[in-house]
Amino acid sequence: MDRQKFIAEVCFYSHGQSCRQTAPNLTGGCYRPHFIVKDTADYLGVCFIDGDALELGKPAQALVETLYDGVNYQTLLQPGCAFFIAEGAAIVGQGKVIGLWQE
């Protein structure tokens, strides 16, 4: 599988604006929401693998990895691309792609 990695700036909505009461842990690969590119209806499965300490309502940078083969992430997730962060049907935050990760 050829997973792509990119850097994103993300902001999770504060309690009262979403169903989240606490910020997710962006490290370790356990948090796997979907990104919905703004002005589309496509749910893109992603995995957060590293990131800044996170506080609800404040922006943070994170390293994100794509999850699925056969999905054209590269066309949709270009630098500057804005997206929503979804947990199931709930929109819990938003963000934008900063750039592609170069190892």
Phi, psi and chi 1 to 4 in degrees:
 res  aa     phi    psi   chi1   chi2   chi3   chi4
   1 MET       -  135.5  179.1  154.5   58.6      -
   2 ASP  -104.2   84.6 -173.7   26.8      -      -
   3 ARG   -79.8  142.2  -67.4 -174.0  174.0  179.5
   4 GLN  -105.1  145.2  -59.1  161.2    8.8      -
   5 LYS  -119.0  145.2  -65.4  178.6 -175.5  171.6
   6 PHE  -149.1  159.6   55.9   93.8      -      -
   7 ILE   -98.8  134.2  -59.7  167.7      -      -
   8 ALA  -132.3  149.8      -      -      -      -
   9 GLU   -99.5  125.2 -179.8  179.6   88.0      -
  10 VAL  -125.4  153.4  -64.2      -      -      -
  11 CYS  -142.0  121.4 -177.5      -      -      -
  12 PHE   -93.9  133.3  -72.8   82.5      -      -
  13 TYR   -61.4  144.9  -59.1  140.7      -      -
  14 SER   -73.1  162.0   58.6      -      -      -
  15 HIS   -58.1  135.0 -174.8   60.4      -      -
  16 GLY   104.4  -29.5      -      -      -      -
  17 GLN   -96.4  -16.5  -67.7  179.6  -59.0      -
  18 SER  -149.8  179.1   81.1      -      -      -
  19 CYS   -78.9   -9.2   59.7      -      -      -
  20 ARG   -75.6  132.5  -88.4 -152.2  156.8  -87.1
  21 GLN  -103.1  -22.1  -65.4 -176.2    9.1      -
  22 THR  -134.3  159.5   59.9      -      -      -
  23 ALA   -77.9  143.8      -      -      -      -
  24 PRO   -73.9  159.5   28.1  -34.0      -      -
  25 ASN   -85.3  117.8 -178.7  -10.9      -      -
  26 LEU   -87.5    2.3  -58.4 -175.6      -      -
  27 THR  -107.8  157.3   62.8      -      -      -
  28 GLY    88.9   -6.2      -      -      -      -
  29 GLY    78.8   13.3      -      -      -      -
  30 CYS   -90.2  -22.6  -66.3      -      -      -
  31 TYR   -92.7  116.7 -177.4   57.4      -      -
  32 ARG  -131.9   75.5  -63.2  178.1  174.4 -149.5
  33 PRO   -85.4 -168.4   36.5  -38.7      -      -
  34 HIS  -113.9  147.4  -73.6   92.1      -      -
  35 PHE  -101.4  138.6  -75.3  177.6      -      -
  36 ILE  -118.5  109.0  -54.3  169.4      -      -
  37 VAL   -62.0  131.4  175.4      -      -      -
  38 LYS   -57.9  141.4  -68.7 -174.7  178.5 -179.0
  39 ASP    72.1   17.3  -61.1  -36.4      -      -
  40 THR  -132.1  175.1   75.3      -      -      -
  41 ALA  -118.9   13.5      -      -      -      -
  42 ASP   -81.6  125.6  -62.5  -35.7      -      -
  43 TYR   -91.8  121.6  -82.4   63.2      -      -
  44 LEU  -112.4  115.5  -56.5  172.5      -      -
  45 GLY   -70.8  127.7      -      -      -      -
  46 VAL  -135.2  165.6  -63.6      -      -      -
  47 CYS  -134.5  124.7  175.8      -      -      -
  48 PHE   -79.6  126.0  -77.3   81.5      -      -
  49 ILE  -113.8  -16.4   54.2  177.6      -      -
  50 ASP  -162.9  157.2 -160.4    5.4      -      -
  51 GLY   179.4  167.7      -      -      -      -
  52 ASP   -67.2  161.7  -65.5  -22.3      -      -
  53 ALA   -58.8  139.8      -      -      -      -
  54 LEU  -117.2  137.9 -172.2   60.9      -      -
  55 GLU  -130.6  133.3 -172.4  176.7  -31.4      -
  56 LEU   -55.6  136.3  -66.5  178.4      -      -
  57 GLY    85.3   -1.7      -      -      -      -
  58 LYS  -123.8  140.8  -60.2 -161.7  176.1 -172.6
  59 PRO   -71.5  151.2   21.8  -27.6      -      -
  60 ALA  -149.4  155.2      -      -      -      -
  61 GLN   -96.3  147.3  -76.2 -161.4   -1.4      -
  62 ALA  -145.8  154.4      -      -      -      -
  63 LEU  -100.1  124.7 -179.5   59.3      -      -
  64 VAL  -123.0  144.6 -177.2      -      -      -
  65 GLU  -124.0  141.9 -175.6  173.5   50.2      -
  66 THR   -72.7  156.9   59.8      -      -      -
  67 LEU  -111.3  -34.1  -75.2  178.1      -      -
  68 TYR  -114.6  140.2  -57.8  113.4      -      -
  69 ASP   -74.2  155.3  -72.1  -29.7      -      -
  70 GLY    79.4    3.6      -      -      -      -
  71 VAL  -110.0  130.4  176.7      -      -      -
  72 ASN   -85.7   73.8 -168.4   -7.7      -      -
  73 TYR   -63.7  -39.7  -71.0   93.1      -      -
  74 GLN   -60.7  -35.7 -155.1  162.7   26.1      -
  75 THR   -70.8  -38.5  -60.3      -      -      -
  76 LEU   -84.8  -35.4  -66.1  170.1      -      -
  77 LEU  -104.9   67.5  -66.6  175.4      -      -
  78 GLN   -90.6  155.8  -69.4  -66.5  -45.9      -
  79 PRO   -52.3  133.0  -30.0   38.0      -      -
  80 GLY    94.0  -13.3      -      -      -      -
  81 CYS   -66.1  131.0  169.9      -      -      -
  82 ALA   -97.6  144.1      -      -      -      -
  83 PHE  -147.1  160.4   55.0   82.9      -      -
  84 PHE   -98.7  154.3  -65.9  107.1      -      -
  85 ILE  -107.4  124.3  -57.0  167.7      -      -
  86 ALA  -120.4  139.4      -      -      -      -
  87 GLU  -116.5  100.0  -65.4  174.7   -1.1      -
  88 GLY    64.5 -129.3      -      -      -      -
  89 ALA   -87.0   -7.2      -      -      -      -
  90 ALA   -87.1  127.1      -      -      -      -
  91 ILE   -87.0  117.5  -56.5  -62.2      -      -
  92 VAL  -111.2   -5.0  -63.4      -      -      -
  93 GLY  -178.8 -172.4      -      -      -      -
  94 GLN  -150.7  169.6   62.1 -176.1   -8.9      -
  95 GLY  -171.7 -172.0      -      -      -      -
  96 LYS  -149.5  151.1   67.4  178.5  176.3 -179.8
  97 VAL   -77.7  127.7  175.8      -      -      -
  98 ILE   -88.6  -44.7  -58.2  -62.8      -      -
  99 GLY  -178.7  170.3      -      -      -      -
 100 LEU   -81.7  145.9  -58.6  177.8      -      -
 101 TRP   -82.2  129.3  176.9 -104.1      -      -
 102 GLN  -112.5  113.2  -56.6  -64.0  -37.1      -
 103 GLU   -82.2      -  -66.7 -170.7   57.9      -
